[in-house]
Amino acid sequence: MKKILALLTAFVFVGLVACGPSAEEKKALEEAAQRAADSVANALLQQAAEAAAPVDTVEAHDTSGHAAH
């Protein structure tokens, strides 16, 4: 009985692994990966735009070594 149960378990396991994801699941995974890549690209472009923007305020630096009060 144990041999039959072991064989049945092995066949079920092989059957599940052999099936793999369906075409719909593959397409959904590809779309999710594309959305993630687009999101990362947009974030990088936004950071680059912010880094390239000129700074509006410039603070005067005290070179005398004394703090202004």
N, C-alpha and C positions, 0 to 999 in steps of 0.2 A: 504494500500500500504506500509506503514511503517513497518508493521509486516512482510510482505513478504520480504522486503529488509533486515530487521534485521535477519530473518531466513536464507536467502541466504548468507549473510555475515558470519553468524555463521558457516554454512556448509562449506563455502570456507576456513575459518580459521581452522576448525577442519581437513579438508582434507589436508591442507598444513602441519599442525603439525604432522598428522598421517603418512605422507609419509616419513619424516626424510631423512637423507643422504643415498645416494645409496651405494652399495658395493664398487664402484670405488672411491667415495669420502671418504669413511671410510679408504680404503687402502692408498689413497694419504695422509690423515691425519696421519695415523700410520707411513708412511715412512718419513714424515716431522718431526714428533716427534722423530723418531729414528735418523735422521740426526742431529737434534738439540742436542740430548743426546750424540751422538758421538763427536760432536764439543766441547761440554762442557768437556767431558772426555779427549779429546786430549789437550785442553787448560790446564786442571789441571795437566796432566802428564808432559806437557812442563814446567809449573811453578815449579813442583816438581823437575824436572831434573835440571833446572836452579838454584834452591835453594841448591841442593846437590852438584853442581859443586864447585870445590875449587876456592878460590879467588887468582888471579895471583899476584896482587900488594897489599902490606901491607905498609901503611904509618907509619913512626915512630912517636910516640906520645911524646911530650915534657912534662915531668913530673915536670920540675922545675917551671912552672908557668909563664915563660917568652916566648914570641913568638920569634921564630927564624927569623932573617931578612937577 
